[in-house]
Amino acid sequence: MSSPFLEIVQLADGEIVLKRSDEEGDPLVEIRFSEESKDYIGDAGIDIAKAMIQAGIQAAAHLNEARLEARFEEEDS
């Protein structure tokens, strides 16, 4: 059974990943900043990655909600 807990981890190569806390498999999300981006954002990479992941989860929830509403409307018609 998959863990309901997720964690954001910065790997040794600088990549930031979102993964289930109890699994060793592929991460759910991978974020890699270019060298140019790293120069611009400095030490804020992990904070920016957290904001990006949060925005992505919120967008996915809104899209899923809209699809469910459309499906219910079709069924009611």
All heavy atoms as a GROMACS GRO file, in nm:
protein
  594
    1MET      N    1   0.085  -0.118   0.000
    1MET     CA    2   0.000   0.000   0.000
    1MET      C    3   0.089   0.124   0.000
    1MET      O    4   0.185   0.134   0.074
    1MET     CB    5  -0.091  -0.003   0.122
    1MET     CG    6  -0.179   0.116   0.133
    1MET     SD    7  -0.281   0.103   0.283
    1MET     CE    8  -0.430   0.171   0.221
    2SER      N    9   0.055   0.220  -0.082
    2SER     CA   10   0.133   0.344  -0.092
    2SER      C   11   0.110   0.431   0.030
    2SER      O   12   0.001   0.438   0.084
    2SER     CB   13   0.091   0.423  -0.216
    2SER     OG   14   0.127   0.353  -0.331
    3SER      N   15   0.216   0.500   0.069
    3SER     CA   16   0.208   0.590   0.182
    3SER      C   17   0.127   0.714   0.145
    3SER      O   18   0.143   0.767   0.035
    3SER     CB   19   0.348   0.632   0.225
    3SER     OG   20   0.342   0.735   0.320
    4PRO      N   21   0.044   0.762   0.237
    4PRO     CA   22  -0.027   0.887   0.210
    4PRO      C   23   0.061   1.010   0.231
    4PRO      O   24   0.022   1.121   0.200
    4PRO     CB   25  -0.142   0.884   0.311
    4PRO     CG   26  -0.088   0.804   0.425
    4PRO     CD   27   0.003   0.701   0.362
    5PHE      N   28   0.182   0.988   0.281
    5PHE     CA   29   0.272   1.098   0.311
    5PHE      C   30   0.370   1.119   0.198
    5PHE      O   31   0.429   1.025   0.146
    5PHE     CB   32   0.347   1.072   0.442
    5PHE     CG   33   0.256   1.061   0.560
    5PHE    CD1   34   0.229   0.937   0.616
    5PHE    CD2   35   0.193   1.173   0.613
    5PHE    CE1   36   0.144   0.925   0.724
    5PHE    CE2   37   0.108   1.163   0.721
    5PHE     CZ   38   0.083   1.038   0.777
    6LEU      N   39   0.387   1.245   0.160
    6LEU     CA   40   0.480   1.282   0.055
    6LEU      C   41   0.591   1.368   0.116
    6LEU      O   42   0.570   1.434   0.216
    6LEU     CB   43   0.408   1.362  -0.054
    6LEU     CG   44   0.289   1.294  -0.120
    6LEU    CD1   45   0.220   1.390  -0.215
    6LEU    CD2   46   0.330   1.167  -0.191
    7GLU      N   47   0.707   1.362   0.053
    7GLU     CA   48   0.817   1.448   0.098
    7GLU      C   49   0.888   1.508  -0.021
    7GLU      O   50   0.895   1.448  -0.127
    7GLU     CB   51   0.914   1.370   0.187
    7GLU     CG   52   0.981   1.253   0.123
    7GLU     CD   53   1.073   1.178   0.219
    7GLU    OE1   54   1.105   1.230   0.328
    7GLU    OE2   55   1.112   1.065   0.184
    8ILE      N   56   0.937   1.628   0.000
    8ILE     CA   57   1.018   1.696  -0.101
    8ILE      C   58   1.163   1.683  -0.057
    8ILE      O   59   1.197   1.716   0.056
    8ILE     CB   60   0.977   1.844  -0.112
    8ILE    CG1   61   0.831   1.856  -0.156
    8ILE    CG2   62   1.068   1.917  -0.210
    8ILE    CD1   63   0.775   1.996  -0.150
    9VAL      N   64   1.245   1.632  -0.148
    9VAL     CA   65   1.384   1.601  -0.115
    9VAL      C   66   1.475   1.664  -0.220
    9VAL      O   67   1.446   1.657  -0.340
    9VAL     CB   68   1.407   1.448  -0.113
    9VAL    CG1   69   1.551   1.414  -0.082
    9VAL    CG2   70   1.313   1.381  -0.014
   10GLN      N   71   1.584   1.723  -0.175
   10GLN     CA   72   1.686   1.771  -0.268
   10GLN      C   73   1.795   1.665  -0.275
   10GLN      O   74   1.856   1.629  -0.174
   10GLN     CB   75   1.743   1.905  -0.224
   10GLN     CG   76   1.838   1.962  -0.328
   10GLN     CD   77   1.865   2.110  -0.307
   10GLN    OE1   78   1.839   2.165  -0.201
   10GLN    NE2   79   1.917   2.173  -0.409
   11LEU      N   80   1.819   1.613  -0.395
   11LEU     CA   81   1.918   1.509  -0.416
   11LEU      C   82   2.058   1.568  -0.423
   11LEU      O   83   2.075   1.689  -0.438
   11LEU     CB   84   1.884   1.432  -0.544
   11LEU     CG   85   1.743   1.371  -0.551
   11LEU    CD1   86   1.722   1.303  -0.685
   11LEU    CD2   87   1.717   1.276  -0.435
   12ALA      N   88   2.157   1.480  -0.416
   12ALA     CA   89   2.297   1.525  -0.418
   12ALA      C   90   2.332   1.605  -0.543
   12ALA      O   91   2.416   1.695  -0.538
   12ALA     CB   92   2.389   1.404  -0.405
   13ASP      N   93   2.266   1.574  -0.656
   13ASP     CA   94   2.294   1.645  -0.781
   13ASP      C   95   2.219   1.778  -0.792
   13ASP      O   96   2.226   1.846  -0.894
   13ASP     CB   97   2.264   1.557  -0.901
   13ASP     CG   98   2.116   1.522  -0.917
   13ASP    OD1   99   2.035   1.564  -0.832
   13ASP    OD2  100   2.083   1.453  -1.014
   14GLY      N  101   2.145   1.815  -0.687
   14GLY     CA  102   2.072   1.940  -0.686
   14GLY      C  103   1.928   1.928  -0.733
   14GLY      O  104   1.849   2.020  -0.716
   15GLU      N  105   1.892   1.815  -0.792
   15GLU     CA  106   1.755   1.794  -0.837
   15GLU      C  107   1.664   1.787  -0.715
   15GLU      O  108   1.702   1.736  -0.609
   15GLU     CB  109   1.745   1.665  -0.917
   15GLU     CG  110   1.609   1.639  -0.974
   15GLU     CD  111   1.606   1.515  -1.062
   15GLU    OE1  112   1.682   1.420  -1.035
   15GLU    OE2  113   1.527   1.514  -1.157
   16ILE      N  114   1.543   1.840  -0.729
   16ILE     CA  115   1.445   1.838  -0.621
   16ILE      C  116   1.331   1.748  -0.666
   16ILE      O  117   1.280   1.762  -0.777
   16ILE     CB  118   1.395   1.981  -0.591
   16ILE    CG1  119   1.515   2.068  -0.548
   16ILE    CG2  120   1.288   1.978  -0.483
   16ILE    CD1  121   1.486   2.215  -0.545
   17VAL      N  122   1.293   1.653  -0.579
   17VAL     CA  123   1.190   1.556  -0.615
   17VAL      C  124   1.081   1.552  -0.509
   17VAL      O  125   1.104   1.580  -0.392
   17VAL     CB  126   1.250   1.414  -0.636
   17VAL    CG1  127   1.350   1.414  -0.749
   17VAL    CG2  128   1.312   1.360  -0.509
   18LEU      N  129   0.963   1.514  -0.555
   18LEU     CA  130   0.850   1.484  -0.467
   18LEU      C  131   0.830   1.335  -0.474
   18LEU      O  132   0.818   1.278  -0.584
   18LEU     CB  133   0.724   1.557  -0.515
   18LEU     CG  134   0.594   1.523  -0.440
   18LEU    CD1  135   0.600   1.578  -0.298
   18LEU    CD2  136   0.473   1.577  -0.514
   19LYS      N  137   0.831   1.269  -0.358
   19LYS     CA  138   0.817   1.124  -0.356
   19LYS      C  139   0.735   1.081  -0.236
   19LYS      O  140   0.718   1.158  -0.141
   19LYS     CB  141   0.953   1.057  -0.355
   19LYS     CG  142   1.035   1.082  -0.231
   19LYS     CD  143   1.172   1.015  -0.242
   19LYS     CE  144   1.235   0.995  -0.107
   19LYS     NZ  145   1.196   0.875  -0.040
   20ARG      N  146   0.685   0.961  -0.244
   20ARG     CA  147   0.617   0.903  -0.127
   20ARG      C  148   0.724   0.874  -0.023
   20ARG      O  149   0.831   0.827  -0.056
   20ARG     CB  150   0.540   0.778  -0.166
   20ARG     CG  151   0.426   0.808  -0.260
   20ARG     CD  152   0.332   0.691  -0.274
   20ARG     NE  153   0.235   0.716  -0.377
   20ARG     CZ  154   0.125   0.791  -0.362
   20ARG    NH1  155   0.102   0.847  -0.246
   20ARG    NH2  156   0.041   0.810  -0.460
   21SER      N  157   0.694   0.900   0.102
   21SER     CA  158   0.796   0.892   0.206
   21SER      C  159   0.845   0.750   0.232
   21SER      O  160   0.956   0.733   0.282
   21SER     CB  161   0.745   0.954   0.336
   21SER     OG  162   0.629   0.889   0.380
   22ASP      N  163   0.768   0.649   0.197
   22ASP     CA  164   0.809   0.512   0.228
   22ASP      C  165   0.847   0.430   0.105
   22ASP      O  166   0.860   0.309   0.114
   22ASP     CB  167   0.699   0.441   0.306
   22ASP     CG  168   0.573   0.420   0.223
   22ASP    OD1  169   0.561   0.482   0.115
   22ASP    OD2  170   0.486   0.343   0.264
   23GLU      N  171   0.866   0.494  -0.010
   23GLU     CA  172   0.894   0.419  -0.132
   23GLU      C  173   1.028   0.458  -0.191
   23GLU      O  174   1.072   0.571  -0.181
   23GLU     CB  175   0.782   0.442  -0.235
   23GLU     CG  176   0.650   0.383  -0.190
   23GLU     CD  177   0.540   0.401  -0.294
   23GLU    OE1  178   0.571   0.446  -0.406
   23GLU    OE2  179   0.425   0.371  -0.262
   24GLU      N  180   1.089   0.361  -0.257
   24GLU     CA  181   1.219   0.383  -0.321
   24GLU      C  182   1.206   0.402  -0.472
   24GLU      O  183   1.303   0.430  -0.538
   24GLU     CB  184   1.310   0.263  -0.293
   24GLU     CG  185   1.354   0.252  -0.149
   24GLU     CD  186   1.439   0.369  -0.105
   24GLU    OE1  187   1.525   0.415  -0.183
   24GLU    OE2  188   1.418   0.417   0.008
   25GLY      N  189   1.087   0.389  -0.528
   25GLY     CA  190   1.068   0.396  -0.673
   25GLY      C  191   1.090   0.535  -0.730
   25GLY      O  192   1.142   0.625  -0.664
   26ASP      N  193   1.049   0.550  -0.854
   26ASP     CA  194   1.061   0.679  -0.922
   26ASP      C  195   0.983   0.787  -0.848
   26ASP      O  196   0.874   0.761  -0.796
   26ASP     CB  197   1.008   0.668  -1.065
   26ASP     CG  198   1.096   0.583  -1.155
   26ASP    OD1  199   1.216   0.570  -1.125
   26ASP    OD2  200   1.044   0.530  -1.255
   27PRO      N  201   1.036   0.908  -0.846
   27PRO     CA  202   0.963   1.018  -0.781
   27PRO      C  203   0.838   1.054  -0.860
   27PRO      O  204   0.827   1.027  -0.980
   27PRO     CB  205   1.064   1.133  -0.781
   27PRO     CG  206   1.169   1.096  -0.878
   27PRO     CD  207   1.166   0.948  -0.896
   28LEU      N  208   0.745   1.117  -0.792
   28LEU     CA  209   0.621   1.162  -0.855
   28LEU      C  210   0.646   1.286  -0.940
   28LEU      O  211   0.584   1.305  -1.044
   28LEU     CB  212   0.516   1.192  -0.749
   28LEU     CG  213   0.480   1.074  -0.658
   28LEU    CD1  214   0.396   1.122  -0.541
   28LEU    CD2  215   0.408   0.967  -0.736
   29VAL      N  216   0.736   1.372  -0.893
   29VAL     CA  217   0.770   1.497  -0.962
   29VAL      C  218   0.920   1.518  -0.949
   29VAL      O  219   0.978   1.491  -0.845
   29VAL     CB  220   0.696   1.618  -0.898
   29VAL    CG1  221   0.743   1.750  -0.958
   29VAL    CG2  222   0.546   1.604  -0.911
   30GLU      N  223   0.980   1.567  -1.057
   30GLU     CA  224   1.122   1.601  -1.056
   30GLU      C  225   1.137   1.745  -1.104
   30GLU      O  226   1.078   1.782  -1.205
   30GLU     CB  227   1.201   1.510  -1.150
   30GLU     CG  228   1.192   1.363  -1.118
   30GLU     CD  229   1.258   1.277  -1.223
   30GLU    OE1  230   1.378   1.297  -1.248
   30GLU    OE2  231   1.188   1.192  -1.280
   31ILE      N  232   1.215   1.824  -1.032
   31ILE     CA  233   1.240   1.963  -1.071
   31ILE      C  234   1.391   1.982  -1.078
   31ILE      O  235   1.462   1.954  -0.982
   31ILE     CB  236   1.178   2.062  -0.971
   31ILE    CG1  237   1.026   2.045  -0.969
   31ILE    CG2  238   1.217   2.206  -1.007
   31ILE    CD1  239   0.955   2.128  -0.865
   32ARG      N  240   1.435   2.030  -1.192
   32ARG     CA  241   1.578   2.056  -1.212
   32ARG      C  242   1.592   2.197  -1.267
   32ARG      O  243   1.535   2.230  -1.370
   32ARG     CB  244   1.636   1.954  -1.310
   32ARG     CG  245   1.785   1.972  -1.333
   32ARG     CD  246   1.844   1.864  -1.422
   32ARG     NE  247   1.827   1.733  -1.362
   32ARG     CZ  248   1.762   1.631  -1.421
   32ARG    NH1  249   1.710   1.645  -1.540
   32ARG    NH2  250   1.752   1.515  -1.360
   33PHE      N  251   1.667   2.280  -1.199
   33PHE     CA  252   1.690   2.416  -1.244
   33PHE      C  253   1.818   2.422  -1.326
   33PHE      O  254   1.918   2.359  -1.292
   33PHE     CB  255   1.703   2.511  -1.123
   33PHE     CG  256   1.576   2.526  -1.044
   33PHE    CD1  257   1.560   2.464  -0.921
   33PHE    CD2  258   1.471   2.602  -1.093
   33PHE    CE1  259   1.444   2.478  -0.848
   33PHE    CE2  260   1.354   2.617  -1.021
   33PHE     CZ  261   1.339   2.554  -0.898
   34SER      N  262   1.815   2.500  -1.432
   34SER     CA  263   1.935   2.521  -1.513
   34SER      C  264   2.037   2.602  -1.433
   34SER      O  265   2.002   2.664  -1.332
   34SER     CB  266   1.900   2.596  -1.642
   34SER     OG  267   1.864   2.730  -1.610
   35GLU      N  268   2.160   2.602  -1.478
   35GLU     CA  269   2.263   2.680  -1.410
   35GLU      C  270   2.227   2.829  -1.410
   35GLU      O  271   2.247   2.899  -1.310
   35GLU     CB  272   2.400   2.658  -1.476
   35GLU     CG  273   2.458   2.520  -1.449
   35GLU     CD  274   2.471   2.487  -1.301
   35GLU    OE1  275   2.515   2.575  -1.223
   35GLU    OE2  276   2.436   2.374  -1.263
   36GLU      N  277   2.172   2.877  -1.520
   36GLU     CA  278   2.130   3.017  -1.528
   36GLU      C  279   2.023   3.046  -1.423
   36GLU      O  280   2.027   3.149  -1.355
   36GLU     CB  281   2.078   3.049  -1.668
   36GLU     CG  282   2.037   3.193  -1.686
   36GLU     CD  283   1.987   3.223  -1.826
   36GLU    OE1  284   1.984   3.132  -1.913
   36GLU    OE2  285   1.952   3.340  -1.850
   37SER      N  286   1.927   2.954  -1.410
   37SER     CA  287   1.822   2.972  -1.309
   37SER      C  288   1.879   2.970  -1.168
   37SER      O  289   1.840   3.050  -1.083
   37SER     CB  290   1.717   2.861  -1.321
   37SER     OG  291   1.649   2.869  -1.443
   38LYS      N  292   1.973   2.878  -1.144
   38LYS     CA  293   2.035   2.869  -1.011
   38LYS      C  294   2.106   2.998  -0.975
   38LYS      O  295   2.101   3.043  -0.860
   38LYS     CB  296   2.133   2.752  -1.006
   38LYS     CG  297   2.066   2.617  -1.006
   38LYS     CD  298   2.173   2.509  -1.005
   38LYS     CE  299   2.113   2.372  -1.023
   38LYS     NZ  300   2.218   2.268  -1.028
   39ASP      N  301   2.173   3.059  -1.075
   39ASP     CA  302   2.240   3.187  -1.050
   39ASP      C  303   2.140   3.295  -1.011
   39ASP      O  304   2.167   3.379  -0.925
   39ASP     CB  305   2.318   3.232  -1.174
   39ASP     CG  306   2.441   3.147  -1.202
   39ASP    OD1  307   2.487   3.075  -1.110
   39ASP    OD2  308   2.491   3.152  -1.315
   40TYR      N  309   2.023   3.290  -1.071
   40TYR     CA  310   1.920   3.391  -1.046
   40TYR      C  311   1.851   3.370  -0.911
   40TYR      O  312   1.830   3.465  -0.836
   40TYR     CB  313   1.817   3.388  -1.160
   40TYR     CG  314   1.709   3.491  -1.145
   40TYR    CD1  315   1.735   3.626  -1.169
   40TYR    CD2  316   1.580   3.455  -1.108
   40TYR    CE1  317   1.635   3.720  -1.156
   40TYR    CE2  318   1.481   3.549  -1.094
   40TYR     CZ  319   1.508   3.682  -1.118
   40TYR     OH  320   1.410   3.775  -1.103
   41ILE      N  321   1.817   3.246  -0.879
   41ILE     CA  322   1.738   3.220  -0.758
   41ILE      C  323   1.823   3.197  -0.633
   41ILE      O  324   1.771   3.200  -0.522
   41ILE     CB  325   1.641   3.102  -0.778
   41ILE    CG1  326   1.716   2.971  -0.805
   41ILE    CG2  327   1.542   3.132  -0.887
   41ILE    CD1  328   1.628   2.849  -0.819
   42GLY      N  329   1.952   3.173  -0.651
   42GLY     CA  330   2.040   3.154  -0.537
   42GLY      C  331   2.000   3.035  -0.451
   42GLY      O  332   1.974   2.926  -0.503
   43ASP      N  333   1.990   3.056  -0.321
   43ASP     CA  334   1.958   2.948  -0.226
   43ASP      C  335   1.808   2.922  -0.212
   43ASP      O  336   1.768   2.842  -0.128
   43ASP     CB  337   2.015   2.982  -0.088
   43ASP     CG  338   2.166   2.983  -0.088
   43ASP    OD1  339   2.227   2.915  -0.173
   43ASP    OD2  340   2.224   3.052  -0.002
   44ALA      N  341   1.727   2.988  -0.291
   44ALA     CA  342   1.581   2.976  -0.278
   44ALA      C  343   1.523   2.860  -0.360
   44ALA      O  344   1.401   2.846  -0.366
   44ALA     CB  345   1.514   3.106  -0.318
   45GLY      N  346   1.607   2.776  -0.419
   45GLY     CA  347   1.557   2.670  -0.506
   45GLY      C  348   1.456   2.578  -0.441
   45GLY      O  349   1.352   2.548  -0.500
   46ILE      N  350   1.482   2.533  -0.319
   46ILE     CA  351   1.388   2.441  -0.253
   46ILE      C  352   1.256   2.511  -0.224
   46ILE      O  353   1.149   2.451  -0.241
   46ILE     CB  354   1.450   2.378  -0.126
   46ILE    CG1  355   1.366   2.262  -0.075
   46ILE    CG2  356   1.469   2.480  -0.016
   46ILE    CD1  357   1.384   2.136  -0.151
   47ASP      N  358   1.260   2.638  -0.185
   47ASP     CA  359   1.136   2.712  -0.159
   47ASP      C  360   1.056   2.732  -0.287
   47ASP      O  361   0.933   2.721  -0.287
   47ASP     CB  362   1.166   2.846  -0.094
   47ASP     CG  363   1.224   2.831   0.046
   47ASP    OD1  364   1.182   2.739   0.119
   47ASP    OD2  365   1.312   2.911   0.082
   48ILE      N  366   1.125   2.761  -0.395
   48ILE     CA  367   1.057   2.778  -0.524
   48ILE      C  368   0.998   2.645  -0.570
   48ILE      O  369   0.885   2.640  -0.618
   48ILE     CB  370   1.154   2.837  -0.628
   48ILE    CG1  371   1.188   2.980  -0.588
   48ILE    CG2  372   1.095   2.830  -0.769
   48ILE    CD1  373   1.301   3.042  -0.666
   49ALA      N  374   1.072   2.536  -0.553
   49ALA     CA  375   1.021   2.404  -0.590
   49ALA      C  376   0.896   2.370  -0.509
   49ALA      O  377   0.799   2.316  -0.563
   49ALA     CB  378   1.129   2.299  -0.571
   50LYS      N  379   0.896   2.400  -0.380
   50LYS     CA  380   0.778   2.375  -0.297
   50LYS      C  381   0.658   2.452  -0.350
   50LYS      O  382   0.547   2.398  -0.357
   50LYS     CB  383   0.805   2.416  -0.152
   50LYS     CG  384   0.895   2.322  -0.077
   50LYS     CD  385   0.921   2.374   0.064
   50LYS     CE  386   1.019   2.287   0.138
   50LYS     NZ  387   1.046   2.337   0.275
   51ALA      N  388   0.678   2.579  -0.386
   51ALA     CA  389   0.568   2.660  -0.439
   51ALA      C  390   0.518   2.604  -0.572
   51ALA      O  391   0.398   2.602  -0.598
   51ALA     CB  392   0.613   2.805  -0.456
   52MET      N  393   0.612   2.558  -0.655
   52MET     CA  394   0.574   2.500  -0.784
   52MET      C  395   0.492   2.372  -0.764
   52MET      O  396   0.390   2.351  -0.832
   52MET     CB  397   0.700   2.468  -0.866
   52MET     CG  398   0.776   2.591  -0.912
   52MET     SD  399   0.940   2.554  -0.978
   52MET     CE  400   0.899   2.465  -1.128
   53ILE      N  401   0.535   2.288  -0.672
   53ILE     CA  402   0.463   2.163  -0.645
   53ILE      C  403   0.325   2.193  -0.589
   53ILE      O  404   0.225   2.133  -0.630
   53ILE     CB  405   0.546   2.073  -0.553
   53ILE    CG1  406   0.670   2.022  -0.628
   53ILE    CG2  407   0.462   1.958  -0.499
   53ILE    CD1  408   0.774   1.955  -0.540
   54GLN      N  409   0.316   2.286  -0.494
   54GLN     CA  410   0.187   2.323  -0.436
   54GLN      C  411   0.093   2.376  -0.544
   54GLN      O  412  -0.024   2.338  -0.549
   54GLN     CB  413   0.205   2.426  -0.327
   54GLN     CG  414   0.074   2.465  -0.260
   54GLN     CD  415   0.094   2.566  -0.149
   54GLN    OE1  416   0.202   2.622  -0.132
   54GLN    NE2  417  -0.011   2.592  -0.074
   55ALA      N  418   0.143   2.462  -0.631
   55ALA     CA  419   0.060   2.517  -0.739
   55ALA      C  420   0.014   2.405  -0.833
   55ALA      O  421  -0.102   2.405  -0.878
   55ALA     CB  422   0.137   2.623  -0.816
   56GLY      N  423   0.101   2.310  -0.862
   56GLY     CA  424   0.064   2.199  -0.948
   56GLY      C  425  -0.044   2.111  -0.887
   56GLY      O  426  -0.138   2.069  -0.955
   57ILE      N  427  -0.032   2.084  -0.758
   57ILE     CA  428  -0.134   2.002  -0.690
   57ILE      C  429  -0.268   2.075  -0.689
   57ILE      O  430  -0.373   2.015  -0.714
   57ILE     CB  431  -0.087   1.967  -0.547
   57ILE    CG1  432   0.031   1.868  -0.555
   57ILE    CG2  433  -0.202   1.908  -0.465
   57ILE    CD1  434   0.101   1.843  -0.423
   58GLN      N  435  -0.266   2.205  -0.662
   58GLN     CA  436  -0.391   2.282  -0.662
   58GLN      C  437  -0.454   2.284  -0.802
   58GLN      O  438  -0.575   2.268  -0.816
   58GLN     CB  439  -0.365   2.425  -0.614
   58GLN     CG  440  -0.337   2.433  -0.467
   58GLN     CD  441  -0.299   2.573  -0.421
   58GLN    OE1  442  -0.265   2.659  -0.501
   58GLN    NE2  443  -0.304   2.595  -0.291
   59ALA      N  444  -0.372   2.301  -0.905
   59ALA     CA  445  -0.425   2.302  -1.041
   59ALA      C  446  -0.485   2.168  -1.077
   59ALA      O  447  -0.593   2.160  -1.137
   59ALA     CB  448  -0.314   2.340  -1.140
   60ALA      N  449  -0.418   2.059  -1.040
   60ALA     CA  450  -0.470   1.926  -1.068
   60ALA      C  451  -0.602   1.903  -0.996
   60ALA      O  452  -0.696   1.846  -1.053
   60ALA     CB  453  -0.367   1.820  -1.027
   61ALA      N  454  -0.613   1.949  -0.872
   61ALA     CA  455  -0.738   1.933  -0.797
   61ALA      C  456  -0.852   2.010  -0.864
   61ALA      O  457  -0.964   1.958  -0.876
   61ALA     CB  458  -0.719   1.980  -0.653
   62HIS      N  459  -0.824   2.133  -0.908
   62HIS     CA  460  -0.928   2.213  -0.975
   62HIS      C  461  -0.971   2.148  -1.106
   62HIS      O  462  -1.090   2.144  -1.138
   62HIS     CB  463  -0.880   2.356  -1.000
   62HIS     CG  464  -0.868   2.439  -0.876
   62HIS    ND1  465  -0.974   2.467  -0.793
   62HIS    CD2  466  -0.760   2.498  -0.820
   62HIS    CE1  467  -0.934   2.540  -0.692
   62HIS    NE2  468  -0.804   2.561  -0.706
   63LEU      N  469  -0.875   2.098  -1.183
   63LEU     CA  470  -0.910   2.032  -1.310
   63LEU      C  471  -0.991   1.906  -1.285
   63LEU      O  472  -1.088   1.879  -1.357
   63LEU     CB  473  -0.782   1.999  -1.388
   63LEU     CG  474  -0.706   2.118  -1.443
   63LEU    CD1  475  -0.570   2.074  -1.496
   63LEU    CD2  476  -0.787   2.187  -1.552
   64ASN      N  477  -0.953   1.829  -1.185
   64ASN     CA  478  -1.027   1.707  -1.153
   64ASN      C  479  -1.168   1.739  -1.107
   64ASN      O  480  -1.264   1.673  -1.146
   64ASN     CB  481  -0.953   1.626  -1.046
   64ASN     CG  482  -1.010   1.489  -1.029
   64ASN    OD1  483  -1.041   1.421  -1.127
   64ASN    ND2  484  -1.026   1.447  -0.905
   65GLU      N  485  -1.182   1.843  -1.027
   65GLU     CA  486  -1.314   1.886  -0.982
   65GLU      C  487  -1.401   1.928  -1.100
   65GLU      O  488  -1.519   1.891  -1.107
   65GLU     CB  489  -1.299   2.001  -0.883
   65GLU     CG  490  -1.430   2.046  -0.821
   65GLU     CD  491  -1.409   2.157  -0.720
   65GLU    OE1  492  -1.315   2.147  -0.639
   65GLU    OE2  493  -1.487   2.254  -0.722
   66ALA      N  494  -1.345   2.002  -1.193
   66ALA     CA  495  -1.420   2.045  -1.311
   66ALA      C  496  -1.464   1.925  -1.395
   66ALA      O  497  -1.577   1.922  -1.446
   66ALA     CB  498  -1.337   2.142  -1.395
   67ARG      N  499  -1.376   1.826  -1.410
   67ARG     CA  500  -1.413   1.705  -1.486
   67ARG      C  501  -1.526   1.630  -1.418
   67ARG      O  502  -1.618   1.582  -1.483
   67ARG     CB  503  -1.292   1.614  -1.502
   67ARG     CG  504  -1.200   1.653  -1.614
   67ARG     CD  505  -1.099   1.543  -1.638
   67ARG     NE  506  -1.010   1.535  -1.524
   67ARG     CZ  507  -0.880   1.560  -1.527
   67ARG    NH1  508  -0.822   1.590  -1.639
   67ARG    NH2  509  -0.807   1.552  -1.418
   68LEU      N  510  -1.519   1.618  -1.284
   68LEU     CA  511  -1.625   1.549  -1.211
   68LEU      C  512  -1.757   1.622  -1.224
   68LEU      O  513  -1.862   1.560  -1.244
   68LEU     CB  514  -1.586   1.533  -1.064
   68LEU     CG  515  -1.477   1.431  -1.034
   68LEU    CD1  516  -1.439   1.437  -0.887
   68LEU    CD2  517  -1.520   1.291  -1.073
   69GLU      N  518  -1.754   1.755  -1.214
   69GLU     CA  519  -1.877   1.833  -1.229
   69GLU      C  520  -1.936   1.815  -1.368
   69GLU      O  521  -2.058   1.800  -1.384
   69GLU     CB  522  -1.850   1.981  -1.202
   69GLU     CG  523  -1.827   2.011  -1.056
   69GLU     CD  524  -1.792   2.157  -1.030
   69GLU    OE1  525  -1.799   2.239  -1.124
   69GLU    OE2  526  -1.758   2.188  -0.915
   70ALA      N  527  -1.852   1.815  -1.471
   70ALA     CA  528  -1.899   1.796  -1.608
   70ALA      C  529  -1.960   1.657  -1.624
   70ALA      O  530  -2.064   1.641  -1.689
   70ALA     CB  531  -1.784   1.816  -1.707
   71ARG      N  532  -1.898   1.557  -1.564
   71ARG     CA  533  -1.950   1.420  -1.573
   71ARG      C  534  -2.086   1.410  -1.505
   71ARG      O  535  -2.178   1.349  -1.558
   71ARG     CB  536  -1.852   1.322  -1.509
   71ARG     CG  537  -1.895   1.178  -1.526
   71ARG     CD  538  -1.802   1.080  -1.464
   71ARG     NE  539  -1.668   1.093  -1.519
   71ARG     CZ  540  -1.558   1.053  -1.456
   71ARG    NH1  541  -1.566   0.999  -1.337
   71ARG    NH2  542  -1.441   1.066  -1.513
   72PHE      N  543  -2.102   1.472  -1.386
   72PHE     CA  544  -2.230   1.469  -1.316
   72PHE      C  545  -2.337   1.543  -1.396
   72PHE      O  546  -2.452   1.500  -1.400
   72PHE     CB  547  -2.216   1.528  -1.176
   72PHE     CG  548  -2.141   1.440  -1.081
   72PHE    CD1  549  -2.047   1.495  -0.996
   72PHE    CD2  550  -2.164   1.304  -1.074
   72PHE    CE1  551  -1.975   1.415  -0.907
   72PHE    CE2  552  -2.094   1.223  -0.988
   72PHE     CZ  553  -2.000   1.279  -0.903
   73GLU      N  554  -2.302   1.653  -1.460
   73GLU     CA  555  -2.398   1.727  -1.542
   73GLU      C  556  -2.443   1.643  -1.660
   73GLU      O  557  -2.560   1.646  -1.697
   73GLU     CB  558  -2.337   1.859  -1.588
   73GLU     CG  559  -2.324   1.961  -1.478
   73GLU     CD  560  -2.257   2.090  -1.524
   73GLU    OE1  561  -2.229   2.105  -1.644
   73GLU    OE2  562  -2.231   2.174  -1.436
   74GLU      N  563  -2.349   1.569  -1.722
   74GLU     CA  564  -2.385   1.481  -1.834
   74GLU      C  565  -2.480   1.371  -1.789
   74GLU      O  566  -2.574   1.337  -1.860
   74GLU     CB  567  -2.260   1.419  -1.896
   74GLU     CG  568  -2.178   1.514  -1.978
   74GLU     CD  569  -2.052   1.447  -2.031
   74GLU    OE1  570  -2.037   1.322  -2.019
   74GLU    OE2  571  -1.967   1.520  -2.085
   75GLU      N  572  -2.453   1.315  -1.672
   75GLU     CA  573  -2.537   1.207  -1.620
   75GLU      C  574  -2.676   1.257  -1.585
   75GLU      O  575  -2.774   1.182  -1.597
   75GLU     CB  576  -2.471   1.142  -1.498
   75GLU     CG  577  -2.348   1.062  -1.533
   75GLU     CD  578  -2.275   1.009  -1.412
   75GLU    OE1  579  -2.320   1.034  -1.297
   75GLU    OE2  580  -2.172   0.943  -1.430
   76ASP      N  581  -2.687   1.382  -1.540
   76ASP     CA  582  -2.816   1.439  -1.503
   76ASP      C  583  -2.899   1.476  -1.626
   76ASP      O  584  -3.021   1.488  -1.618
   76ASP     CB  585  -2.798   1.564  -1.415
   76ASP     CG  586  -2.753   1.527  -1.274
   76ASP    OD1  587  -2.766   1.409  -1.236
   76ASP    OD2  588  -2.706   1.617  -1.202
   77SER      N  589  -2.835   1.493  -1.741
   77SER     CA  590  -2.905   1.535  -1.863
   77SER      C  591  -2.978   1.420  -1.928
   77SER      O  592  -2.953   1.309  -1.922
   77SER     CB  593  -2.805   1.592  -1.965
   77SER     OG  594  -2.742   1.706  -1.910
   0.00000   0.00000   0.00000
